[in-house]
Amino acid sequence: MNTSERTARALLRVQRASIEEVEAVERLRQSVSRAVRSGASWAQIATHLGVTERAARRRFGSPPAPEDQTTLF
């Protein structure tokens, strides 16, 4: 195998890993959403993620509804 073939294979592995990462992030988001809907607390979710409750809420929590957001005007 020559250098260009090794490079092409290496780049395909990079691309495959990138796709797998996106898929894993989506699976995690869906899993957290299901856990919330099933009654899990943010503290429980945070424990299983290995992060603080605040970090879990920031990453996976729903944004506030438009009527709950503070306006500047």
PDB file of N, CA, C, O and CB in Angstrom:
ATOM      1  N   MET A   1       0.850  -1.175   0.000  1.00  0.00           N
ATOM      2  CA  MET A   1       0.000   0.000   0.000  1.00  0.00           C
ATOM      3  C   MET A   1       0.897   1.239   0.000  1.00  0.00           C
ATOM      4  O   MET A   1       1.808   1.364   0.818  1.00  0.00           O
ATOM      5  CB  MET A   1      -0.968  -0.002   1.228  1.00  0.00           C
ATOM      6  N   ASN A   2       0.619   2.147  -0.933  1.00  0.00           N
ATOM      7  CA  ASN A   2       1.447   3.341  -1.007  1.00  0.00           C
ATOM      8  C   ASN A   2       0.911   4.440  -0.084  1.00  0.00           C
ATOM      9  O   ASN A   2      -0.133   4.297   0.553  1.00  0.00           O
ATOM     10  CB  ASN A   2       1.518   3.848  -2.453  1.00  0.00           C
ATOM     11  N   THR A   3       1.658   5.525  -0.042  1.00  0.00           N
ATOM     12  CA  THR A   3       1.320   6.620   0.868  1.00  0.00           C
ATOM     13  C   THR A   3      -0.056   7.205   0.581  1.00  0.00           C
ATOM     14  O   THR A   3      -0.800   7.486   1.521  1.00  0.00           O
ATOM     15  CB  THR A   3       2.365   7.711   0.777  1.00  0.00           C
ATOM     16  N   SER A   4      -0.414   7.394  -0.664  1.00  0.00           N
ATOM     17  CA  SER A   4      -1.714   7.995  -0.978  1.00  0.00           C
ATOM     18  C   SER A   4      -2.862   7.063  -0.577  1.00  0.00           C
ATOM     19  O   SER A   4      -3.926   7.528  -0.167  1.00  0.00           O
ATOM     20  CB  SER A   4      -1.803   8.325  -2.482  1.00  0.00           C
ATOM     21  N   GLU A   5      -2.648   5.758  -0.693  1.00  0.00           N
ATOM     22  CA  GLU A   5      -3.684   4.804  -0.258  1.00  0.00           C
ATOM     23  C   GLU A   5      -3.829   4.827   1.259  1.00  0.00           C
ATOM     24  O   GLU A   5      -4.943   4.771   1.779  1.00  0.00           O
ATOM     25  CB  GLU A   5      -3.345   3.370  -0.736  1.00  0.00           C
ATOM     26  N   ARG A   6      -2.700   4.910   1.970  1.00  0.00           N
ATOM     27  CA  ARG A   6      -2.751   4.993   3.438  1.00  0.00           C
ATOM     28  C   ARG A   6      -3.456   6.273   3.869  1.00  0.00           C
ATOM     29  O   ARG A   6      -4.258   6.270   4.802  1.00  0.00           O
ATOM     30  CB  ARG A   6      -1.324   4.938   4.044  1.00  0.00           C
ATOM     31  N   THR A   7      -3.152   7.349   3.188  1.00  0.00           N
ATOM     32  CA  THR A   7      -3.789   8.630   3.505  1.00  0.00           C
ATOM     33  C   THR A   7      -5.284   8.560   3.254  1.00  0.00           C
ATOM     34  O   THR A   7      -6.076   9.027   4.072  1.00  0.00           O
ATOM     35  CB  THR A   7      -3.167   9.766   2.678  1.00  0.00           C
ATOM     36  N   ALA A   8      -5.673   7.980   2.130  1.00  0.00           N
ATOM     37  CA  ALA A   8      -7.100   7.856   1.808  1.00  0.00           C
ATOM     38  C   ALA A   8      -7.820   7.015   2.857  1.00  0.00           C
ATOM     39  O   ALA A   8      -8.918   7.368   3.289  1.00  0.00           O
ATOM     40  CB  ALA A   8      -7.288   7.233   0.411  1.00  0.00           C
ATOM     41  N   ARG A   9      -7.212   5.908   3.268  1.00  0.00           N
ATOM     42  CA  ARG A   9      -7.826   5.066   4.299  1.00  0.00           C
ATOM     43  C   ARG A   9      -7.922   5.802   5.629  1.00  0.00           C
ATOM     44  O   ARG A   9      -8.925   5.702   6.335  1.00  0.00           O
ATOM     45  CB  ARG A   9      -7.028   3.771   4.477  1.00  0.00           C
ATOM     46  N   ALA A  10      -6.868   6.542   5.963  1.00  0.00           N
ATOM     47  CA  ALA A  10      -6.873   7.299   7.214  1.00  0.00           C
ATOM     48  C   ALA A  10      -7.969   8.356   7.200  1.00  0.00           C
ATOM     49  O   ALA A  10      -8.641   8.578   8.207  1.00  0.00           O
ATOM     50  CB  ALA A  10      -5.508   7.957   7.452  1.00  0.00           C
ATOM     51  N   LEU A  11      -8.143   9.001   6.062  1.00  0.00           N
ATOM     52  CA  LEU A  11      -9.188  10.022   5.956  1.00  0.00           C
ATOM     53  C   LEU A  11     -10.585   9.412   6.016  1.00  0.00           C
ATOM     54  O   LEU A  11     -11.501  10.016   6.574  1.00  0.00           O
ATOM     55  CB  LEU A  11      -9.024  10.808   4.662  1.00  0.00           C
ATOM     56  N   LEU A  12     -10.752   8.232   5.450  1.00  0.00           N
ATOM     57  CA  LEU A  12     -12.036   7.537   5.563  1.00  0.00           C
ATOM     58  C   LEU A  12     -12.337   7.176   7.020  1.00  0.00           C
ATOM     59  O   LEU A  12     -13.488   7.244   7.453  1.00  0.00           O
ATOM     60  CB  LEU A  12     -12.036   6.267   4.690  1.00  0.00           C
ATOM     61  N   ARG A  13     -11.304   6.793   7.773  1.00  0.00           N
ATOM     62  CA  ARG A  13     -11.506   6.501   9.196  1.00  0.00           C
ATOM     63  C   ARG A  13     -11.905   7.762   9.955  1.00  0.00           C
ATOM     64  O   ARG A  13     -12.746   7.712  10.853  1.00  0.00           O
ATOM     65  CB  ARG A  13     -10.229   5.895   9.810  1.00  0.00           C
ATOM     66  N   VAL A  14     -11.312   8.872   9.600  1.00  0.00           N
ATOM     67  CA  VAL A  14     -11.683  10.150  10.228  1.00  0.00           C
ATOM     68  C   VAL A  14     -13.144  10.460   9.932  1.00  0.00           C
ATOM     69  O   VAL A  14     -13.901  10.832  10.828  1.00  0.00           O
ATOM     70  CB  VAL A  14     -10.769  11.307   9.725  1.00  0.00           C
ATOM     71  N   GLN A  15     -13.532  10.308   8.685  1.00  0.00           N
ATOM     72  CA  GLN A  15     -14.918  10.581   8.298  1.00  0.00           C
ATOM     73  C   GLN A  15     -15.880   9.643   9.027  1.00  0.00           C
ATOM     74  O   GLN A  15     -16.909  10.090   9.535  1.00  0.00           O
ATOM     75  CB  GLN A  15     -15.089  10.438   6.774  1.00  0.00           C
ATOM     76  N   ARG A  16     -15.566   8.375   9.083  1.00  0.00           N
ATOM     77  CA  ARG A  16     -16.417   7.387   9.757  1.00  0.00           C
ATOM     78  C   ARG A  16     -16.545   7.721  11.245  1.00  0.00           C
ATOM     79  O   ARG A  16     -17.640   7.646  11.801  1.00  0.00           O
ATOM     80  CB  ARG A  16     -15.843   5.957   9.575  1.00  0.00           C
ATOM     81  N   ALA A  17     -15.449   8.085  11.884  1.00  0.00           N
ATOM     82  CA  ALA A  17     -15.472   8.433  13.300  1.00  0.00           C
ATOM     83  C   ALA A  17     -16.315   9.682  13.540  1.00  0.00           C
ATOM     84  O   ALA A  17     -17.026   9.777  14.541  1.00  0.00           O
ATOM     85  CB  ALA A  17     -14.046   8.647  13.821  1.00  0.00           C
ATOM     86  N   SER A  18     -16.232  10.627  12.629  1.00  0.00           N
ATOM     87  CA  SER A  18     -17.034  11.848  12.745  1.00  0.00           C
ATOM     88  C   SER A  18     -18.525  11.538  12.671  1.00  0.00           C
ATOM     89  O   SER A  18     -19.318  12.072  13.446  1.00  0.00           O
ATOM     90  CB  SER A  18     -16.651  12.845  11.646  1.00  0.00           C
ATOM     91  N   ILE A  19     -18.894  10.681  11.743  1.00  0.00           N
ATOM     92  CA  ILE A  19     -20.307  10.268  11.602  1.00  0.00           C
ATOM     93  C   ILE A  19     -20.761   9.534  12.858  1.00  0.00           C
ATOM     94  O   ILE A  19     -21.862   9.772  13.354  1.00  0.00           O
ATOM     95  CB  ILE A  19     -20.502   9.360  10.348  1.00  0.00           C
ATOM     96  N   GLU A  20     -19.918   8.644  13.373  1.00  0.00           N
ATOM     97  CA  GLU A  20     -20.256   7.898  14.584  1.00  0.00           C
ATOM     98  C   GLU A  20     -20.435   8.834  15.775  1.00  0.00           C
ATOM     99  O   GLU A  20     -21.304   8.613  16.619  1.00  0.00           O
ATOM    100  CB  GLU A  20     -19.174   6.860  14.890  1.00  0.00           C
ATOM    101  N   GLU A  21     -19.617   9.873  15.843  1.00  0.00           N
ATOM    102  CA  GLU A  21     -19.735  10.847  16.929  1.00  0.00           C
ATOM    103  C   GLU A  21     -21.076  11.570  16.866  1.00  0.00           C
ATOM    104  O   GLU A  21     -21.747  11.723  17.887  1.00  0.00           O
ATOM    105  CB  GLU A  21     -18.584  11.863  16.868  1.00  0.00           C
ATOM    106  N   VAL A  22     -21.466  12.009  15.691  1.00  0.00           N
ATOM    107  CA  VAL A  22     -22.753  12.696  15.526  1.00  0.00           C
ATOM    108  C   VAL A  22     -23.897  11.770  15.924  1.00  0.00           C
ATOM    109  O   VAL A  22     -24.833  12.186  16.607  1.00  0.00           O
ATOM    110  CB  VAL A  22     -22.934  13.178  14.065  1.00  0.00           C
ATOM    111  N   GLU A  23     -23.818  10.525  15.497  1.00  0.00           N
ATOM    112  CA  GLU A  23     -24.865   9.552  15.842  1.00  0.00           C
ATOM    113  C   GLU A  23     -24.909   9.294  17.348  1.00  0.00           C
ATOM    114  O   GLU A  23     -25.989   9.173  17.926  1.00  0.00           O
ATOM    115  CB  GLU A  23     -24.635   8.228  15.091  1.00  0.00           C
ATOM    116  N   ALA A  24     -23.749   9.210  17.979  1.00  0.00           N
ATOM    117  CA  ALA A  24     -23.697   8.971  19.425  1.00  0.00           C
ATOM    118  C   ALA A  24     -24.276  10.152  20.195  1.00  0.00           C
ATOM    119  O   ALA A  24     -24.993   9.961  21.176  1.00  0.00           O
ATOM    120  CB  ALA A  24     -22.252   8.710  19.875  1.00  0.00           C
ATOM    121  N   VAL A  25     -23.976  11.350  19.764  1.00  0.00           N
ATOM    122  CA  VAL A  25     -24.521  12.546  20.420  1.00  0.00           C
ATOM    123  C   VAL A  25     -26.036  12.554  20.304  1.00  0.00           C
ATOM    124  O   VAL A  25     -26.722  12.901  21.265  1.00  0.00           O
ATOM    125  CB  VAL A  25     -23.928  13.838  19.803  1.00  0.00           C
ATOM    126  N   GLU A  26     -26.564  12.184  19.165  1.00  0.00           N
ATOM    127  CA  GLU A  26     -28.021  12.144  18.975  1.00  0.00           C
ATOM    128  C   GLU A  26     -28.639  11.054  19.851  1.00  0.00           C
ATOM    129  O   GLU A  26     -29.692  11.276  20.449  1.00  0.00           O
ATOM    130  CB  GLU A  26     -28.374  11.898  17.483  1.00  0.00           C
ATOM    131  N   ARG A  27     -28.006   9.880  19.940  1.00  0.00           N
ATOM    132  CA  ARG A  27     -28.518   8.816  20.812  1.00  0.00           C
ATOM    133  C   ARG A  27     -28.528   9.271  22.269  1.00  0.00           C
ATOM    134  O   ARG A  27     -29.472   8.987  23.006  1.00  0.00           O
ATOM    135  CB  ARG A  27     -27.669   7.535  20.662  1.00  0.00           C
ATOM    136  N   LEU A  28     -27.481   9.975  22.678  1.00  0.00           N
ATOM    137  CA  LEU A  28     -27.411  10.479  24.047  1.00  0.00           C
ATOM    138  C   LEU A  28     -28.516  11.494  24.298  1.00  0.00           C
ATOM    139  O   LEU A  28     -29.174  11.447  25.337  1.00  0.00           O
ATOM    140  CB  LEU A  28     -26.038  11.107  24.322  1.00  0.00           C
ATOM    141  N   ARG A  29     -28.727  12.404  23.367  1.00  0.00           N
ATOM    142  CA  ARG A  29     -29.781  13.418  23.513  1.00  0.00           C
ATOM    143  C   ARG A  29     -31.141  12.740  23.646  1.00  0.00           C
ATOM    144  O   ARG A  29     -31.944  13.117  24.499  1.00  0.00           O
ATOM    145  CB  ARG A  29     -29.781  14.395  22.304  1.00  0.00           C
ATOM    146  N   GLN A  30     -31.397  11.756  22.816  1.00  0.00           N
ATOM    147  CA  GLN A  30     -32.672  11.040  22.870  1.00  0.00           C
ATOM    148  C   GLN A  30     -32.808  10.259  24.172  1.00  0.00           C
ATOM    149  O   GLN A  30     -33.897  10.202  24.743  1.00  0.00           O
ATOM    150  CB  GLN A  30     -32.804  10.093  21.673  1.00  0.00           C
ATOM    151  N   SER A  31     -31.737   9.665  24.642  1.00  0.00           N
ATOM    152  CA  SER A  31     -31.780   8.908  25.893  1.00  0.00           C
ATOM    153  C   SER A  31     -32.086   9.816  27.073  1.00  0.00           C
ATOM    154  O   SER A  31     -32.883   9.462  27.941  1.00  0.00           O
ATOM    155  CB  SER A  31     -30.458   8.180  26.123  1.00  0.00           C
ATOM    156  N   VAL A  32     -31.463  10.976  27.107  1.00  0.00           N
ATOM    157  CA  VAL A  32     -31.730  11.925  28.187  1.00  0.00           C
ATOM    158  C   VAL A  32     -33.177  12.388  28.116  1.00  0.00           C
ATOM    159  O   VAL A  32     -33.848  12.478  29.144  1.00  0.00           O
ATOM    160  CB  VAL A  32     -30.769  13.136  28.109  1.00  0.00           C
ATOM    161  N   SER A  33     -33.656  12.676  26.936  1.00  0.00           N
ATOM    162  CA  SER A  33     -35.046  13.110  26.767  1.00  0.00           C
ATOM    163  C   SER A  33     -36.014  12.040  27.276  1.00  0.00           C
ATOM    164  O   SER A  33     -36.979  12.355  27.973  1.00  0.00           O
ATOM    165  CB  SER A  33     -35.335  13.428  25.284  1.00  0.00           C
ATOM    166  N   ARG A  34     -35.757  10.786  26.931  1.00  0.00           N
ATOM    167  CA  ARG A  34     -36.613   9.688  27.408  1.00  0.00           C
ATOM    168  C   ARG A  34     -36.547   9.560  28.927  1.00  0.00           C
ATOM    169  O   ARG A  34     -37.563   9.314  29.577  1.00  0.00           O
ATOM    170  CB  ARG A  34     -36.199   8.359  26.750  1.00  0.00           C
ATOM    171  N   ALA A  35     -35.362   9.724  29.487  1.00  0.00           N
ATOM    172  CA  ALA A  35     -35.207   9.637  30.939  1.00  0.00           C
ATOM    173  C   ALA A  35     -36.012  10.730  31.636  1.00  0.00           C
ATOM    174  O   ALA A  35     -36.674  10.474  32.642  1.00  0.00           O
ATOM    175  CB  ALA A  35     -33.723   9.740  31.329  1.00  0.00           C
ATOM    176  N   VAL A  36     -35.955  11.944  31.101  1.00  0.00           N
ATOM    177  CA  VAL A  36     -36.722  13.056  31.674  1.00  0.00           C
ATOM    178  C   VAL A  36     -38.214  12.750  31.594  1.00  0.00           C
ATOM    179  O   VAL A  36     -38.943  12.922  32.571  1.00  0.00           O
ATOM    180  CB  VAL A  36     -36.402  14.388  30.939  1.00  0.00           C
ATOM    181  N   ARG A  37     -38.664  12.296  30.424  1.00  0.00           N
ATOM    182  CA  ARG A  37     -40.094  11.993  30.251  1.00  0.00           C
ATOM    183  C   ARG A  37     -40.545  10.851  31.155  1.00  0.00           C
ATOM    184  O   ARG A  37     -41.714  10.793  31.536  1.00  0.00           O
ATOM    185  CB  ARG A  37     -40.388  11.640  28.791  1.00  0.00           C
ATOM    186  N   SER A  38     -39.641   9.947  31.502  1.00  0.00           N
ATOM    187  CA  SER A  38     -40.018   8.820  32.346  1.00  0.00           C
ATOM    188  C   SER A  38     -39.966   9.168  33.828  1.00  0.00           C
ATOM    189  O   SER A  38     -40.305   8.345  34.678  1.00  0.00           O
ATOM    190  CB  SER A  38     -39.117   7.640  32.067  1.00  0.00           C
ATOM    191  N   GLY A  39     -39.537  10.394  34.134  1.00  0.00           N
ATOM    192  CA  GLY A  39     -39.569  10.846  35.523  1.00  0.00           C
ATOM    193  C   GLY A  39     -38.222  10.959  36.208  1.00  0.00           C
ATOM    194  O   GLY A  39     -38.168  11.279  37.396  1.00  0.00           O
ATOM    195  N   ALA A  40     -37.143  10.707  35.502  1.00  0.00           N
ATOM    196  CA  ALA A  40     -35.818  10.844  36.113  1.00  0.00           C
ATOM    197  C   ALA A  40     -35.552  12.312  36.432  1.00  0.00           C
ATOM    198  O   ALA A  40     -35.928  13.202  35.669  1.00  0.00           O
ATOM    199  CB  ALA A  40     -34.711  10.279  35.174  1.00  0.00           C
ATOM    200  N   SER A  41     -34.908  12.551  37.554  1.00  0.00           N
ATOM    201  CA  SER A  41     -34.558  13.922  37.922  1.00  0.00           C
ATOM    202  C   SER A  41     -33.278  14.335  37.204  1.00  0.00           C
ATOM    203  O   SER A  41     -32.512  13.492  36.738  1.00  0.00           O
ATOM    204  CB  SER A  41     -34.390  14.056  39.459  1.00  0.00           C
ATOM    205  N   TRP A  42     -33.061  15.634  37.125  1.00  0.00           N
ATOM    206  CA  TRP A  42     -31.828  16.119  36.509  1.00  0.00           C
ATOM    207  C   TRP A  42     -30.627  15.690  37.336  1.00  0.00           C
ATOM    208  O   TRP A  42     -29.550  15.459  36.788  1.00  0.00           O
ATOM    209  CB  TRP A  42     -31.857  17.651  36.359  1.00  0.00           C
ATOM    210  N   ALA A  43     -30.798  15.580  38.651  1.00  0.00           N
ATOM    211  CA  ALA A  43     -29.697  15.111  39.510  1.00  0.00           C
ATOM    212  C   ALA A  43     -29.329  13.672  39.156  1.00  0.00           C
ATOM    213  O   ALA A  43     -28.147  13.338  39.081  1.00  0.00           O
ATOM    214  CB  ALA A  43     -30.087  15.211  41.011  1.00  0.00           C
ATOM    215  N   GLN A  44     -30.326  12.820  38.938  1.00  0.00           N
ATOM    216  CA  GLN A  44     -30.052  11.426  38.563  1.00  0.00           C
ATOM    217  C   GLN A  44     -29.368  11.364  37.201  1.00  0.00           C
ATOM    218  O   GLN A  44     -28.395  10.632  37.019  1.00  0.00           O
ATOM    219  CB  GLN A  44     -31.359  10.600  38.540  1.00  0.00           C
ATOM    220  N   ILE A  45     -29.876  12.127  36.261  1.00  0.00           N
ATOM    221  CA  ILE A  45     -29.284  12.144  34.923  1.00  0.00           C
ATOM    222  C   ILE A  45     -27.840  12.625  35.000  1.00  0.00           C
ATOM    223  O   ILE A  45     -26.948  12.035  34.391  1.00  0.00           O
ATOM    224  CB  ILE A  45     -30.104  13.046  33.971  1.00  0.00           C
ATOM    225  N   ALA A  46     -27.618  13.696  35.749  1.00  0.00           N
ATOM    226  CA  ALA A  46     -26.271  14.255  35.891  1.00  0.00           C
ATOM    227  C   ALA A  46     -25.311  13.229  36.482  1.00  0.00           C
ATOM    228  O   ALA A  46     -24.166  13.119  36.043  1.00  0.00           O
ATOM    229  CB  ALA A  46     -26.303  15.512  36.772  1.00  0.00           C
ATOM    230  N   THR A  47     -25.777  12.480  37.473  1.00  0.00           N
ATOM    231  CA  THR A  47     -24.932  11.451  38.091  1.00  0.00           C
ATOM    232  C   THR A  47     -24.505  10.422  37.050  1.00  0.00           C
ATOM    233  O   THR A  47     -23.344  10.014  37.011  1.00  0.00           O
ATOM    234  CB  THR A  47     -25.677  10.757  39.256  1.00  0.00           C
ATOM    235  N   HIS A  48     -25.441  10.008  36.216  1.00  0.00           N
ATOM    236  CA  HIS A  48     -25.119   8.996  35.205  1.00  0.00           C
ATOM    237  C   HIS A  48     -24.257   9.544  34.073  1.00  0.00           C
ATOM    238  O   HIS A  48     -23.563   8.787  33.394  1.00  0.00           O
ATOM    239  CB  HIS A  48     -26.392   8.420  34.633  1.00  0.00           C
ATOM    240  N   LEU A  49     -24.301  10.838  33.874  1.00  0.00           N
ATOM    241  CA  LEU A  49     -23.443  11.463  32.857  1.00  0.00           C
ATOM    242  C   LEU A  49     -22.064  11.818  33.423  1.00  0.00           C
ATOM    243  O   LEU A  49     -21.118  12.052  32.670  1.00  0.00           O
ATOM    244  CB  LEU A  49     -24.118  12.726  32.297  1.00  0.00           C
ATOM    245  N   GLY A  50     -21.961  11.857  34.752  1.00  0.00           N
ATOM    246  CA  GLY A  50     -20.689  12.241  35.372  1.00  0.00           C
ATOM    247  C   GLY A  50     -20.450  13.736  35.334  1.00  0.00           C
ATOM    248  O   GLY A  50     -19.307  14.191  35.292  1.00  0.00           O
ATOM    249  N   VAL A  51     -21.537  14.502  35.351  1.00  0.00           N
ATOM    250  CA  VAL A  51     -21.440  15.966  35.327  1.00  0.00           C
ATOM    251  C   VAL A  51     -22.322  16.531  36.429  1.00  0.00           C
ATOM    252  O   VAL A  51     -23.034  15.785  37.102  1.00  0.00           O
ATOM    253  CB  VAL A  51     -21.856  16.543  33.932  1.00  0.00           C
ATOM    254  N   THR A  52     -22.277  17.827  36.613  1.00  0.00           N
ATOM    255  CA  THR A  52     -23.154  18.453  37.595  1.00  0.00           C
ATOM    256  C   THR A  52     -24.565  18.552  37.034  1.00  0.00           C
ATOM    257  O   THR A  52     -24.782  18.467  35.825  1.00  0.00           O
ATOM    258  CB  THR A  52     -22.628  19.850  37.991  1.00  0.00           C
ATOM    259  N   GLU A  53     -25.513  18.732  37.938  1.00  0.00           N
ATOM    260  CA  GLU A  53     -26.902  18.892  37.506  1.00  0.00           C
ATOM    261  C   GLU A  53     -27.031  20.110  36.591  1.00  0.00           C
ATOM    262  O   GLU A  53     -27.738  20.071  35.584  1.00  0.00           O
ATOM    263  CB  GLU A  53     -27.843  19.032  38.729  1.00  0.00           C
ATOM    264  N   ARG A  54     -26.353  21.168  36.947  1.00  0.00           N
ATOM    265  CA  ARG A  54     -26.406  22.388  36.132  1.00  0.00           C
ATOM    266  C   ARG A  54     -25.873  22.130  34.723  1.00  0.00           C
ATOM    267  O   ARG A  54     -26.455  22.594  33.742  1.00  0.00           O
ATOM    268  CB  ARG A  54     -25.601  23.517  36.802  1.00  0.00           C
ATOM    269  N   ALA A  55     -24.774  21.394  34.625  1.00  0.00           N
ATOM    270  CA  ALA A  55     -24.198  21.093  33.316  1.00  0.00           C
ATOM    271  C   ALA A  55     -25.154  20.234  32.487  1.00  0.00           C
ATOM    272  O   ALA A  55     -25.298  20.443  31.282  1.00  0.00           O
ATOM    273  CB  ALA A  55     -22.845  20.380  33.477  1.00  0.00           C
ATOM    274  N   ALA A  56     -25.805  19.266  33.138  1.00  0.00           N
ATOM    275  CA  ALA A  56     -26.761  18.403  32.428  1.00  0.00           C
ATOM    276  C   ALA A  56     -27.931  19.232  31.909  1.00  0.00           C
ATOM    277  O   ALA A  56     -28.343  19.088  30.758  1.00  0.00           O
ATOM    278  CB  ALA A  56     -27.275  17.270  33.356  1.00  0.00           C
ATOM    279  N   ARG A  57     -28.458  20.094  32.763  1.00  0.00           N
ATOM    280  CA  ARG A  57     -29.588  20.941  32.337  1.00  0.00           C
ATOM    281  C   ARG A  57     -29.188  21.869  31.188  1.00  0.00           C
ATOM    282  O   ARG A  57     -29.944  22.052  30.234  1.00  0.00           O
ATOM    283  CB  ARG A  57     -30.111  21.776  33.524  1.00  0.00           C
ATOM    284  N   ARG A  58     -28.008  22.443  31.291  1.00  0.00           N
ATOM    285  CA  ARG A  58     -27.553  23.350  30.225  1.00  0.00           C
ATOM    286  C   ARG A  58     -27.421  22.622  28.899  1.00  0.00           C
ATOM    287  O   ARG A  58     -27.812  23.137  27.851  1.00  0.00           O
ATOM    288  CB  ARG A  58     -26.212  23.988  30.600  1.00  0.00           C
ATOM    289  N   ARG A  59     -26.866  21.425  28.957  1.00  0.00           N
ATOM    290  CA  ARG A  59     -26.600  20.701  27.713  1.00  0.00           C
ATOM    291  C   ARG A  59     -27.859  20.083  27.117  1.00  0.00           C
ATOM    292  O   ARG A  59     -28.022  20.063  25.897  1.00  0.00           O
ATOM    293  CB  ARG A  59     -25.571  19.619  27.956  1.00  0.00           C
ATOM    294  N   PHE A  60     -28.748  19.579  27.967  1.00  0.00           N
ATOM    295  CA  PHE A  60     -29.871  18.808  27.460  1.00  0.00           C
ATOM    296  C   PHE A  60     -31.237  19.393  27.767  1.00  0.00           C
ATOM    297  O   PHE A  60     -32.242  18.930  27.227  1.00  0.00           O
ATOM    298  CB  PHE A  60     -29.805  17.450  28.002  1.00  0.00           C
ATOM    299  N   GLY A  61     -31.289  20.394  28.618  1.00  0.00           N
ATOM    300  CA  GLY A  61     -32.575  20.965  28.989  1.00  0.00           C
ATOM    301  C   GLY A  61     -33.197  21.746  27.841  1.00  0.00           C
ATOM    302  O   GLY A  61     -32.507  22.216  26.936  1.00  0.00           O
ATOM    303  N   SER A  62     -34.502  21.870  27.903  1.00  0.00           N
ATOM    304  CA  SER A  62     -35.209  22.633  26.875  1.00  0.00           C
ATOM    305  C   SER A  62     -34.982  24.120  27.096  1.00  0.00           C
ATOM    306  O   SER A  62     -34.907  24.571  28.239  1.00  0.00           O
ATOM    307  CB  SER A  62     -36.721  22.307  26.885  1.00  0.00           C
ATOM    308  N   PRO A  63     -34.873  24.880  26.026  1.00  0.00           N
ATOM    309  CA  PRO A  63     -34.765  26.327  26.195  1.00  0.00           C
ATOM    310  C   PRO A  63     -36.086  26.863  26.746  1.00  0.00           C
ATOM    311  O   PRO A  63     -37.134  26.253  26.534  1.00  0.00           O
ATOM    312  CB  PRO A  63     -34.401  27.023  24.845  1.00  0.00           C
ATOM    313  N   PRO A  64     -36.049  27.985  27.444  1.00  0.00           N
ATOM    314  CA  PRO A  64     -37.293  28.530  27.976  1.00  0.00           C
ATOM    315  C   PRO A  64     -38.254  28.906  26.857  1.00  0.00           C
ATOM    316  O   PRO A  64     -37.843  29.285  25.760  1.00  0.00           O
ATOM    317  CB  PRO A  64     -37.009  29.745  28.850  1.00  0.00           C
ATOM    318  N   ALA A  65     -39.521  28.794  27.156  1.00  0.00           N
ATOM    319  CA  ALA A  65     -40.538  29.198  26.185  1.00  0.00           C
ATOM    320  C   ALA A  65     -40.395  30.689  25.926  1.00  0.00           C
ATOM    321  O   ALA A  65     -39.948  31.421  26.809  1.00  0.00           O
ATOM    322  CB  ALA A  65     -41.975  28.857  26.691  1.00  0.00           C
ATOM    323  N   PRO A  66     -40.767  31.165  24.719  1.00  0.00           N
ATOM    324  CA  PRO A  66     -40.605  32.587  24.397  1.00  0.00           C
ATOM    325  C   PRO A  66     -41.243  33.508  25.432  1.00  0.00           C
ATOM    326  O   PRO A  66     -40.686  34.562  25.737  1.00  0.00           O
ATOM    327  CB  PRO A  66     -41.199  32.876  23.037  1.00  0.00           C
ATOM    328  N   GLU A  67     -42.393  33.135  25.978  1.00  0.00           N
ATOM    329  CA  GLU A  67     -43.046  34.006  26.953  1.00  0.00           C
ATOM    330  C   GLU A  67     -42.310  34.036  28.291  1.00  0.00           C
ATOM    331  O   GLU A  67     -42.549  34.928  29.106  1.00  0.00           O
ATOM    332  CB  GLU A  67     -44.477  33.556  27.169  1.00  0.00           C
ATOM    333  N   ASP A  68     -41.406  33.059  28.529  1.00  0.00           N
ATOM    334  CA  ASP A  68     -40.632  33.018  29.760  1.00  0.00           C
ATOM    335  C   ASP A  68     -39.310  33.762  29.643  1.00  0.00           C
ATOM    336  O   ASP A  68     -38.640  34.002  30.647  1.00  0.00           O
ATOM    337  CB  ASP A  68     -40.375  31.592  30.155  1.00  0.00           C
ATOM    338  N   GLN A  69     -38.937  34.125  28.434  1.00  0.00           N
ATOM    339  CA  GLN A  69     -37.657  34.790  28.232  1.00  0.00           C
ATOM    340  C   GLN A  69     -37.779  36.273  28.563  1.00  0.00           C
ATOM    341  O   GLN A  69     -38.793  36.918  28.296  1.00  0.00           O
ATOM    342  CB  GLN A  69     -37.168  34.598  26.786  1.00  0.00           C
ATOM    343  N   THR A  70     -36.722  36.778  29.142  1.00  0.00           N
ATOM    344  CA  THR A  70     -36.676  38.204  29.462  1.00  0.00           C
ATOM    345  C   THR A  70     -36.371  38.978  28.176  1.00  0.00           C
ATOM    346  O   THR A  70     -35.483  38.608  27.409  1.00  0.00           O
ATOM    347  CB  THR A  70     -35.601  38.506  30.572  1.00  0.00           C
ATOM    348  N   THR A  71     -37.108  40.034  27.962  1.00  0.00           N
ATOM    349  CA  THR A  71     -36.841  40.859  26.788  1.00  0.00           C
ATOM    350  C   THR A  71     -36.072  42.101  27.200  1.00  0.00           C
ATOM    351  O   THR A  71     -36.131  42.534  28.351  1.00  0.00           O
ATOM    352  CB  THR A  71     -38.152  41.246  26.073  1.00  0.00           C
ATOM    353  N   LEU A  72     -35.369  42.651  26.267  1.00  0.00           N
ATOM    354  CA  LEU A  72     -34.575  43.860  26.540  1.00  0.00           C
ATOM    355  C   LEU A  72     -35.353  45.132  26.247  1.00  0.00           C
ATOM    356  O   LEU A  72     -34.909  46.218  26.618  1.00  0.00           O
ATOM    357  CB  LEU A  72     -33.295  43.847  25.717  1.00  0.00           C
ATOM    358  N   PHE A  73     -36.503  45.027  25.591  1.00  0.00           N
ATOM    359  CA  PHE A  73     -37.253  46.222  25.225  1.00  0.00           C
ATOM    360  C   PHE A  73     -38.642  46.186  25.771  1.00  0.00           C
ATOM    361  O   PHE A  73     -39.415  47.120  25.555  1.00  0.00           O
ATOM    362  CB  PHE A  73     -37.300  46.385  23.738  1.00  0.00           C
TER     363      PHE A  73
END
